[in-house]
Amino acid sequence: MAVNARAISAGEALKVLEQGWEAQAAGALTASWMLHGRPGVGKTELVQTLAARKGAELYDLRLTTIEPQDLRGLPFYDHDTGRTVWYRPEDLPDDPARPAILFLDELTAAAPTLQPTVYGLLQERRVGRHRLPDGVFIVAAGNTVEDGAIAYEMGTALSDRLIHMIVQADAEDWLKSYAPGAGIHPTVAAFLRTRPDLLETTEESLRRGHAIACTPRSWTRVSGIMTAVPDRAARGVMIAGTVGEAAAAEFALIADEIEAQVQVAEMLETPRRDRTEMYPSTLHGLTALIYGLTGAVDERSLPAGIEVLADLRHLDAPAFRALPLSELASFGFELLIGRALEKGWQEVFARSDAYADYARGRAAAGL
């Protein structure tokens, strides 16, 4: 059966789960949640982010790797009472004083024999006589049969116990909400900003009979490869084995261009008057500079980062005249302000003369 829930981005799904968390904490709503989505779309990272933001302990159960007794526990005979008693499994939350998230991953791929045991967790919030504390937030996740993953159809007895959301890849959301905080390599971010259609290609890969597809998870792995592997030839083989040969070849062209131009760390340490010659002269290079800058700044270097973005608008060499410098500066400040708010660095912006001049210029232009 098709999942007739609403399809939303990972960032939107996180906001919904945060609202659900607050409603449960207030005693107004207790529910279990189900994230549907293609492999690699970011369901696991979403739940990990929620746990980090709420200071919750994350209990991550991969249901494809466990048996029913792993959730139910093991019985033993109590000779004093003449009854069978169950040992409770250790990987279920039991501390009422500590908030926790119980993440039931790969629910749709779990063996049918396990699903009845899961029903009690999702609906009654208990297994046997063990009841979950009130502070436990339950989220499940899984793929569908149409995704080309191992999955069973979800029956009505199971689906009726859940609030469903379909998580889909959205390049704008991924680049704005996820990439800066996750330390995604600026070359990956710049490439996907110009080729958002390559963020997620599972459907096309299935249609072509290709085993490898581009996904948010695979691009995160490419980011790690870019950071960890200096040898260009070895890096190319690894990236082709992660996102496919065609996407890797296109990415390599942009990576070479950016690698030759972008000097984020050097720009942050260079006096303002000497930075002009250090700006990349291409759209890809400037985009990578913005993402690299957002990920690299700390509270000490943030004033320099603000200056780099503010001065971006005033580049007047011939190579820059056809580029959307004002739009790039605005986009960069949107990302940088978001990071400052996340880290509590608002006062740095308030004290920045460069940002004050930038804001006055926008106001004078009616922006």
C-alpha positions as CSV (number, residue, x, y, z in Angstrom):
1,M,0.0,0.0,0.0
2,A,1.2,3.5,-0.7
3,V,2.0,5.8,2.2
4,N,-0.5,8.6,1.7
5,A,1.1,11.0,4.2
6,R,2.6,14.4,3.4
7,A,6.1,14.6,1.8
8,I,8.3,17.2,3.5
9,S,12.0,18.1,3.7
10,A,14.2,16.8,6.5
11,G,14.4,20.3,8.0
12,E,10.6,20.5,8.1
13,A,10.3,17.0,9.6
14,L,12.7,18.0,12.4
15,K,10.5,21.0,13.2
16,V,7.4,18.8,13.4
17,L,9.2,16.3,15.6
18,E,10.3,19.2,17.9
19,Q,6.7,20.3,18.2
20,G,5.7,16.8,19.0
21,W,8.4,16.6,21.6
22,E,7.2,19.8,23.3
23,A,3.6,18.6,23.2
24,Q,4.5,15.3,24.9
25,A,6.6,17.1,27.5
26,A,3.6,19.3,28.3
27,G,1.4,16.2,28.7
28,A,-0.8,17.3,25.8
29,L,0.1,14.6,23.2
30,T,1.7,11.1,23.4
31,A,2.3,9.6,20.1
32,S,4.8,7.4,18.1
33,W,6.2,8.8,14.9
34,M,7.1,7.1,11.6
35,L,9.6,8.6,9.1
36,H,9.3,7.1,5.6
37,G,12.0,7.9,3.0
38,R,14.4,6.6,0.5
39,P,17.8,5.2,1.7
40,G,20.3,7.9,2.6
41,V,17.7,10.7,2.7
42,G,18.7,11.7,6.2
43,K,16.2,10.0,8.5
44,T,18.8,8.8,11.0
45,E,20.7,12.1,11.1
46,L,17.3,13.9,11.7
47,V,16.7,11.8,14.8
48,Q,20.3,12.2,16.0
49,T,19.9,16.0,15.6
50,L,16.7,16.0,17.6
51,A,18.4,14.1,20.4
52,A,21.3,16.5,20.5
53,R,19.1,19.5,20.6
54,K,16.9,18.2,23.4
55,G,19.8,16.7,25.4
56,A,18.1,13.3,25.2
57,E,19.8,9.9,25.4
58,L,19.3,8.1,22.1
59,Y,18.5,4.4,22.1
60,D,19.0,3.4,18.5
61,L,17.6,-0.1,17.7
62,R,18.2,-1.5,14.2
63,L,15.2,-3.9,14.0
64,T,16.8,-5.9,11.2
65,T,19.5,-7.1,13.5
66,I,17.5,-8.2,16.5
67,E,15.1,-11.1,17.4
68,P,11.8,-10.8,19.3
69,Q,13.4,-11.9,22.6
70,D,15.9,-9.0,22.3
71,L,12.9,-6.7,22.9
72,R,10.8,-8.9,25.0
73,G,13.6,-10.1,27.2
74,L,14.3,-13.6,28.5
75,P,12.2,-15.7,30.9
76,F,13.3,-17.4,34.0
77,Y,11.4,-19.4,36.6
78,D,10.9,-17.8,40.0
79,H,10.7,-20.8,42.4
80,D,9.5,-18.6,45.3
81,T,6.4,-17.3,43.5
82,G,6.0,-20.2,41.2
83,R,5.8,-17.9,38.2
84,T,7.8,-17.2,35.0
85,V,9.5,-13.8,35.2
86,W,11.0,-11.8,32.4
87,Y,14.5,-10.2,32.4
88,R,14.1,-6.8,30.8
89,P,16.5,-6.0,27.9
90,E,19.1,-3.4,28.7
91,D,18.7,-1.4,25.5
92,L,15.3,0.1,26.4
93,P,15.2,3.4,28.3
94,D,14.2,3.0,32.0
95,D,15.3,6.2,33.7
96,P,12.3,8.4,34.4
97,A,14.5,11.4,35.3
98,R,16.3,11.5,32.0
99,P,14.7,12.4,28.6
100,A,15.3,9.8,26.0
101,I,14.5,9.0,22.4
102,L,13.7,5.4,21.4
103,F,14.6,5.1,17.7
104,L,13.2,2.0,15.9
105,D,15.2,2.1,12.7
106,E,14.5,0.0,9.6
107,L,11.0,-0.8,10.9
108,T,9.6,-1.8,7.5
109,A,12.5,-4.2,7.0
110,A,12.0,-6.0,10.3
111,A,11.0,-9.6,10.2
112,P,7.2,-10.1,10.4
113,T,7.8,-12.2,13.6
114,L,9.2,-9.1,15.3
115,Q,6.4,-6.7,14.5
116,P,3.9,-7.9,17.1
117,T,6.5,-7.2,19.8
118,V,7.0,-3.7,18.3
119,Y,3.2,-3.0,18.4
120,G,3.2,-2.8,22.2
121,L,6.1,-0.3,22.2
122,L,4.4,1.9,19.6
123,Q,0.8,1.9,21.1
124,E,1.0,1.0,24.8
125,R,4.6,2.1,25.3
126,R,5.5,-1.2,26.9
127,V,6.9,-4.6,26.3
128,G,5.5,-7.3,28.6
129,R,5.4,-5.8,32.1
130,H,8.1,-3.2,31.3
131,R,6.6,0.2,30.7
132,L,8.6,3.0,29.1
133,P,9.0,6.2,31.2
134,D,6.8,9.1,30.3
135,G,9.8,11.1,29.0
136,V,10.6,8.7,26.2
137,F,9.9,10.0,22.7
138,I,9.4,7.2,20.1
139,V,10.4,7.5,16.5
140,A,10.5,4.8,13.9
141,A,11.9,4.9,10.4
142,G,12.0,2.8,7.3
143,N,12.1,2.5,3.5
144,T,9.3,1.4,1.2
145,V,9.2,-1.4,-1.3
146,E,9.3,1.2,-4.1
147,D,12.7,2.5,-2.9
148,G,14.5,-0.6,-4.1
149,A,15.3,-1.4,-0.5
150,I,14.5,-4.6,1.5
151,A,11.1,-3.8,3.0
152,Y,7.8,-5.4,3.9
153,E,4.4,-3.8,3.3
154,M,3.2,-2.1,6.5
155,G,-0.1,-3.6,7.6
156,T,-2.9,-1.5,9.0
157,A,-2.4,-2.9,12.5
158,L,1.0,-1.3,12.5
159,S,0.4,1.9,10.5
160,D,-2.6,2.8,12.7
161,R,-0.2,3.1,15.7
162,L,1.9,5.9,14.1
163,I,1.9,9.5,12.9
164,H,3.5,9.3,9.4
165,M,5.7,11.7,7.5
166,I,7.5,11.1,4.2
167,V,11.0,12.6,4.3
168,Q,12.3,13.7,0.9
169,A,15.5,15.1,-0.3
170,D,15.4,18.9,-0.8
171,A,18.6,20.6,-1.9
172,E,17.8,24.0,-0.6
173,D,16.8,22.7,2.8
174,W,19.9,20.4,2.9
175,L,22.3,23.2,1.9
176,K,20.8,25.7,4.3
177,S,19.8,23.7,7.3
178,Y,22.2,20.8,7.4
179,A,25.4,21.5,5.5
180,P,26.8,24.5,7.5
181,G,26.4,22.8,10.9
182,A,27.5,19.4,9.7
183,G,30.8,20.7,8.4
184,I,30.1,19.6,4.8
185,H,33.1,20.3,2.6
186,P,32.6,23.7,0.8
187,T,33.2,22.0,-2.6
188,V,30.4,19.6,-2.1
189,A,28.0,22.4,-1.0
190,A,29.0,24.7,-3.9
191,F,28.5,21.8,-6.4
192,L,25.1,20.9,-5.1
193,R,24.0,24.5,-5.1
194,T,24.5,24.6,-8.9
195,R,23.4,21.0,-9.4
196,P,20.6,20.4,-6.9
197,D,19.1,17.7,-9.1
198,L,22.1,15.5,-8.1
199,L,21.4,15.6,-4.4
200,E,19.2,12.5,-4.7
201,T,19.0,10.3,-7.8
202,T,17.6,7.0,-6.4
203,E,14.6,6.8,-8.7
204,E,16.7,7.5,-11.8
205,S,19.3,5.0,-10.8
206,L,16.7,2.3,-10.3
207,R,15.2,3.1,-13.7
208,R,18.7,2.8,-15.3
209,G,19.5,-0.4,-13.4
210,H,22.5,1.3,-11.6
211,A,23.5,0.1,-8.1
212,I,24.9,3.4,-7.0
213,A,22.8,6.5,-6.5
214,C,23.4,10.0,-5.2
215,T,21.8,10.6,-1.8
216,P,22.3,13.1,1.0
217,R,24.2,10.4,2.9
218,S,26.5,9.6,-0.1
219,W,27.3,13.3,-0.5
220,T,28.1,13.5,3.2
221,R,30.6,10.7,2.6
222,V,32.0,12.5,-0.4
223,S,32.6,15.5,2.0
224,G,34.6,13.2,4.3
225,I,36.6,11.9,1.4
226,M,37.4,15.4,0.3
227,T,38.6,16.3,3.8
228,A,40.6,13.1,4.4
229,V,42.2,12.1,1.1
230,P,44.7,14.5,-0.5
231,D,45.6,12.3,-3.4
232,R,43.5,13.4,-6.4
233,A,43.5,10.0,-8.2
234,A,42.5,7.9,-5.2
235,R,39.9,10.5,-4.2
236,G,38.4,10.2,-7.7
237,V,38.0,6.4,-7.4
238,M,36.4,6.7,-4.0
239,I,33.9,9.4,-5.1
240,A,33.0,7.5,-8.2
241,G,32.3,4.5,-6.0
242,T,30.1,6.7,-3.7
243,V,27.9,8.7,-6.1
244,G,28.5,7.0,-9.4
245,E,31.0,7.7,-12.2
246,A,28.9,10.3,-14.1
247,A,28.3,12.5,-11.1
248,A,31.8,12.0,-9.9
249,A,33.3,13.2,-13.2
250,E,31.2,16.3,-13.2
251,F,32.0,17.0,-9.5
252,A,35.8,16.6,-10.2
253,L,35.7,19.5,-12.7
254,I,34.2,21.8,-10.1
255,A,36.5,20.5,-7.4
256,D,39.6,21.3,-9.4
257,E,38.4,24.8,-10.1
258,I,37.5,25.5,-6.4
259,E,40.7,23.9,-5.0
260,A,42.8,26.2,-7.1
261,Q,41.0,29.4,-5.8
262,V,39.4,29.1,-2.4
263,Q,41.6,30.0,0.6
264,V,39.2,30.3,3.5
265,A,41.7,30.0,6.4
266,E,44.1,32.3,4.8
267,M,41.5,35.0,4.2
268,L,40.3,35.0,7.8
269,E,43.9,35.6,9.0
270,T,44.8,38.2,6.3
271,P,44.2,42.0,7.1
272,R,41.1,43.4,5.4
273,R,43.1,45.7,3.1
274,D,45.0,42.8,1.6
275,R,42.1,40.4,0.9
276,T,40.9,41.7,-2.5
277,E,43.3,39.5,-4.5
278,M,42.3,36.4,-2.6
279,Y,38.6,36.3,-3.7
280,P,37.8,33.5,-6.2
281,S,36.8,34.8,-9.6
282,T,34.1,32.3,-10.5
283,L,30.6,31.6,-9.2
284,H,31.5,28.1,-8.0
285,G,34.6,29.5,-6.2
286,L,32.6,32.3,-4.5
287,T,29.9,29.9,-3.5
288,A,32.4,27.5,-2.0
289,L,34.0,30.4,-0.2
290,I,30.7,31.3,1.5
291,Y,30.1,27.7,2.7
292,G,33.7,27.3,3.8
293,L,33.5,30.6,5.6
294,T,30.3,29.6,7.4
295,G,31.7,26.3,8.6
296,A,35.2,27.6,9.5
297,V,34.5,30.7,11.6
298,D,34.5,30.7,15.4
299,E,33.7,33.6,17.7
300,R,37.2,35.0,17.4
301,S,37.3,34.9,13.6
302,L,33.7,35.9,13.0
303,P,34.4,39.6,12.6
304,A,36.8,38.8,9.8
305,G,34.2,36.5,8.2
306,I,31.7,39.4,8.3
307,E,34.2,41.7,6.6
308,V,34.8,39.1,3.8
309,L,31.1,38.9,3.0
310,A,30.5,42.6,3.3
311,D,33.4,43.4,0.9
312,L,32.2,40.8,-1.6
313,R,29.7,43.3,-3.0
314,H,32.4,45.8,-3.9
315,L,34.7,43.6,-6.0
316,D,35.1,45.5,-9.3
317,A,37.7,43.7,-11.3
318,P,36.4,42.6,-14.8
319,A,36.2,39.0,-13.8
320,F,33.5,39.9,-11.1
321,R,31.3,42.2,-13.2
322,A,29.0,39.5,-14.5
323,L,28.6,37.7,-11.2
324,P,25.6,38.3,-8.8
325,L,27.8,39.7,-6.0
326,S,25.0,41.3,-4.0
327,E,22.9,38.2,-4.1
328,L,25.9,36.1,-3.0
329,A,26.6,38.4,-0.1
330,S,23.0,38.3,1.0
331,F,23.0,34.5,0.8
332,G,26.3,34.3,2.7
333,F,25.0,36.6,5.5
334,E,21.8,34.4,5.8
335,L,24.0,31.4,6.5
336,L,26.5,33.2,8.7
337,I,23.7,34.8,10.8
338,G,22.1,31.4,11.2
339,R,25.3,30.0,12.5
340,A,25.8,32.9,14.9
341,L,22.3,32.5,16.3
342,E,22.9,28.8,16.8
343,K,26.2,29.5,18.6
344,G,25.0,32.5,20.6
345,W,27.4,34.9,18.8
346,Q,24.8,37.7,18.1
347,E,26.8,40.3,19.9
348,V,29.6,40.0,17.3
349,F,27.3,41.1,14.6
350,A,26.1,44.0,16.8
351,R,29.6,45.2,17.3
352,S,30.7,44.9,13.6
353,D,31.2,48.1,11.7
354,A,31.4,46.1,8.5
355,Y,28.0,44.6,9.1
356,A,26.5,48.0,10.0
357,D,27.8,49.4,6.7
358,Y,26.4,46.5,4.8
359,A,23.0,46.9,6.5
360,R,22.9,50.7,5.8
361,G,23.7,49.9,2.1
362,R,20.8,47.5,1.9
363,A,18.5,49.9,3.6
364,A,19.5,52.7,1.2
365,A,18.8,50.4,-1.7
366,G,15.3,49.6,-0.3
367,L,16.2,46.0,0.5
